[in-house]
């Protein structure tokens, strides 16, 4: 055929750079890939050739034809080439057990440069030390690194394992619309203007929530989808404007059915991809237990450090801030940090600054001293709890299984009651709002876990279910109740008669799956009764007309025999991130945005031509400059 470039036809690979072994010696092969490294050892040129499958060492011997050696002299890192040659065993002294192909090398007989490479903006290694924006600007180069190749392969394998497990258990994979009606789901929608209907907009789905419920009403009682979702949220470290979730819904089920199904799915995914055996059932904590014990509804259980109640010791002491907190109906909580009585004032002040981010008034401290037989306190607020303070205080409670034995405020009672030992550091937060106290001290606990390496070590996966969440939470700024998760979650039946009288007490059939301190999945049993749904709408301030406008298609469907149903949605990005041992979802997404929702590679978002705006009947109003 005239003008046909046959270069690739003539030099198409017959083996990948990761497959050749000692048993392939004597084969003549063609390899395609990128120059990972070139070394000239006095006329013998070694070229490590890389593709997505691995690296093979190729060699141009000293007696090679001059034109072949001259071509090899031109090669630089990331040149795209084809080589043809003979597979031969490496000398015994040069076998590399750290390479899959370390037993062999390919003696090059022919070399073709398929494409040259300009000067690289950064070196492509296992993991680059280039800054994030540079990596994202040249993401197509960053993706060549072994780390990114490995993580995206894991992502693909995890997605396949999900589909394998779900379809094997009778779930249908069903796609739901990407263009939907805008509905309130907690974050701003991304809007898409309609050319055909001026002034009207589609929204990109924050989740397929309403559609998967409609699928249950349609009789598809086992649905899943690896779904793209979109949320227009303010920039934050680990958020992405577009993300992927494993969306699941089931009909005729209760909470335990959904939890058991999810445990089976996770067990399959981890066993198949990491060889890790997970327990058949995960630990469960109520929301209240998690907040009281760990100060967060997503506790990292790879280390202990529970929050403990300090209130029984307050009356016998003379620290007024503690007394004032309890008098106002608040709380005083403590955290015992084993073996850290050597913490300096500067280190403690850093922890206090962290607690204040979460609205703590301060962070008090004491160091446990003395001996186990005769515990004592020193430093910090210890002067407010002298040895003589404990007798006759009248509240010698048994704390964490240890009796105060009449010394409710003395050093021995405090040390033993909190389960501390000499050499431990005791951190204390007090406040008028119990949730603030728990949250602030929980944040200190999380920081200590990272600072002290308490959760360190690869391959540690601690799952926990958080259940019995509040259904409603009060918005202080707007002076109204709103849904804690979303307004389609089922209120537990014991609260059906009292919902309107005390919304704050209502627990929902809500559940989160937490892994290593990250919320991995969230779900609930849904409301399927139209009358109950209207009551929930009313509590959160959505009247019949507004409800019909925004959700009428869903509530209408519920009138026609919708079954009880529930579901869950594990985040695929976060799941793969944790399995890969990373701390940012950007490391497991091929083309993520940066922390400002911008793509440095293609300068997205960008401006569009006036013609496109005119077709959409849109006018762009320039942002007013600050005065």
Secondary structure, DSSP 8 states (H G I E B T S, - for coil): -TT---HHHHH--SS-TTT--GGGTT-EEEEEEEEEEEEEETTEEEEEEEETTEEEEEEE-TTS-HHHHHHHHH--TT-EEEEEEEEEE--GGG--TTSTTTTEEEEEEEEEEEE-----SS---SS----HHHHHHTHHHHTTSHHHHHHHHHHHHHHHHHHHHHHTTT-EE----SEE----SSSB-EEEE-SSSTT-EEEE-S-SHHHHHHHHHTT--EEEEEEEEE-B----TT--SEEEEEEEEEES--HHHHHHHHHHHHHHHHHHHH-----SS-EEEEHHHHHHHHSSSS--TTS---EEE-GGGTTTS--HHHHHHHHTT-EEEEEEETT-TT--HHHHHHHHHHHHHTT-S--EEEEEEE-SSSEEEESTTGGGS-GGGSTT-S---EETTEE-TT-SSSHHHHHHHTT--TT-EEEEEEES-HHHHHHHHHHHHHHHHHHTTTT-STT---EEEEE--BSEEEETTTTEEEESS-TTB-B-GGGTTTTTT-GGG-BBSEEEEEETTEEEEEEEEB---HHHHHHHHHHTT--HHHHHHHHHHHHHHHTTT---EEEEEEEHHHHHHHHTT-S-GGGG-TT---TTS-BTTTTBS----HHHHHHTT----------
